[in-house]
Amino acid sequence: MDNGTMPFDAPLPVVVAFVALYIALAVGNGFVARALGKHVALWVVISLIPVVNYFFFVYIGYSVVLGILHRLNAIQSRMGVVDT
């Protein structure tokens, strides 16, 4: 039999490392969801779904940027700064 020719025939330490990485990212996304006021459990579960999580990570990036912009606009409006 061929050794290592299967597409998902990875050694166990590599698989464990990837699973640990995805769990860590899912927990981190839970903290981001809480800070943005989103549904924490939903974000964690979606972060653990293979293939879907890659697209979801892009969504999270944009959500963080938009959340920061929203907070900066709120601070600016409280200070009474006029937009130019």
C-alpha positions as CSV (number, residue, x, y, z in Angstrom):
1,M,0.0,0.0,0.0
2,D,1.1,3.6,-0.6
3,N,2.1,5.4,2.5
4,G,1.0,9.0,2.7
5,T,-0.8,9.3,-0.6
6,M,-4.3,9.7,0.8
7,P,-5.4,13.3,0.8
8,F,-6.2,13.3,4.5
9,D,-3.6,10.9,5.7
10,A,-1.9,13.2,8.1
11,P,0.1,12.1,11.1
12,L,-1.7,12.3,14.5
13,P,0.4,15.2,15.9
14,V,-0.5,17.3,12.9
15,V,-4.2,16.6,13.3
16,V,-4.0,17.3,17.0
17,A,-2.2,20.6,16.4
18,F,-4.9,21.7,13.9
19,V,-7.7,20.7,16.2
20,A,-6.1,22.6,19.1
21,L,-5.6,25.7,16.8
22,Y,-9.2,25.7,15.7
23,I,-10.5,25.3,19.3
24,A,-8.3,28.2,20.4
25,L,-9.5,30.3,17.5
26,A,-13.1,29.4,18.4
27,V,-12.7,30.5,22.0
28,G,-11.1,33.7,20.8
29,N,-14.0,34.3,18.5
30,G,-16.3,33.9,21.5
31,F,-14.5,36.7,23.3
32,V,-14.8,38.9,20.1
33,A,-18.5,38.0,19.8
34,R,-19.1,39.1,23.4
35,A,-17.2,42.4,22.9
36,L,-19.3,43.1,19.8
37,G,-22.6,42.1,21.4
38,K,-23.1,39.1,19.1
39,H,-24.4,35.6,20.0
40,V,-21.3,33.9,21.5
41,A,-22.3,30.2,21.2
42,L,-23.2,30.7,17.5
43,W,-19.9,32.3,16.7
44,V,-18.0,29.5,18.5
45,V,-19.9,26.7,16.7
46,I,-19.5,28.3,13.3
47,S,-15.8,28.8,14.0
48,L,-15.5,25.0,14.5
49,I,-17.2,24.0,11.2
50,P,-14.5,23.1,8.6
51,V,-14.5,25.2,5.3
52,V,-17.2,27.4,6.6
53,N,-14.9,28.8,9.3
54,Y,-12.5,30.2,6.6
55,F,-15.2,32.4,5.3
56,F,-16.4,33.2,8.8
57,F,-12.9,34.4,9.8
58,V,-13.1,37.0,7.0
59,Y,-16.6,38.0,8.3
60,I,-15.2,38.4,11.8
61,G,-12.4,40.6,10.5
62,Y,-14.9,43.0,8.9
63,S,-17.1,42.9,11.9
64,V,-14.2,43.9,14.2
65,V,-13.3,46.8,11.9
66,L,-16.9,48.0,11.6
67,G,-17.3,47.7,15.4
68,I,-14.3,49.8,16.0
69,L,-15.5,52.4,13.5
70,H,-18.9,52.5,15.1
71,R,-17.4,53.1,18.5
72,L,-15.1,55.8,17.2
73,N,-18.1,57.6,15.6
74,A,-20.0,57.4,18.9
75,I,-17.0,59.0,20.7
76,Q,-16.7,61.6,18.0
77,S,-20.4,62.5,18.3
78,R,-20.2,62.8,22.1
79,M,-17.3,65.2,21.8
80,G,-19.2,67.3,19.4
81,V,-16.6,67.1,16.6
82,V,-17.9,68.3,13.3
83,D,-17.1,66.0,10.3
84,T,-15.2,67.8,7.5
